[in-house]
Each structure stands twice: as structure tokens, then as C-alpha cells.
Amino acid sequence: MMEFTWQLVLSLVVTAFFLGRLIEGWFARKELAKLEMEVDVISAMSAKLNAEVLELREVVK
């Protein structure tokens, strides 16, 4: 009976560990998607500013 109890405890600990890793991965993917959207916005702003700089350089010449 004692061996069964230790096996049960061990399996619960291992299950909790992997469940925690699964949840952690889900939150990490969610955060990564958010950061990727922010990078896309920054890239778009950068492209717009680069176009404006080129336009102003042409005006100055």
C-alpha cells in the first residue's frame, strides 16, 4: 500500500510539473504574439519615417 501511495504522489508531482510547463508555454506564446504585433507596428512606423526622410532629402537638394 505504501508503494502505491509513493507512486501516486510521484505521478501527481510529475503531472503538476508538466501541466505547469504547458501553462507557462501558453502564456509565453501569448506574450510572443503581443511582442510580434508591437514589432510590426514599429516596423511600419520606421518605414513611414524613412519614406518621409527620403522625401525631405529630395526637397532639400
PEQUIUR-V216775 format. One record per pair of residues at least 4 apart in sequence whose C-alpha atoms are under 7 Angstrom apart, sorted by the first residue. I is the first residue (numbers start at 1). J is the second residue. If there is no record, write none. Layout:
BEGIN
I:J, I:J
END
This chain:
BEGIN
1:5, 2:6, 3:7, 4:8, 5:9, 6:10, 7:11, 8:12, 9:13, 10:14, 11:15, 12:16, 13:17, 14:18, 15:19, 16:20, 17:21, 18:22, 19:23, 20:24, 21:25, 22:26, 23:27, 24:28, 25:29, 26:30, 27:31, 28:32, 29:33, 30:34, 31:35, 32:36, 33:37, 34:38, 35:39, 36:40, 37:41, 38:42, 39:43, 40:44, 41:45, 42:46, 43:47, 44:48, 45:49, 46:50, 47:51, 48:52, 49:53, 50:54, 51:55, 52:56, 53:57, 54:58, 55:59, 56:60, 57:61
END
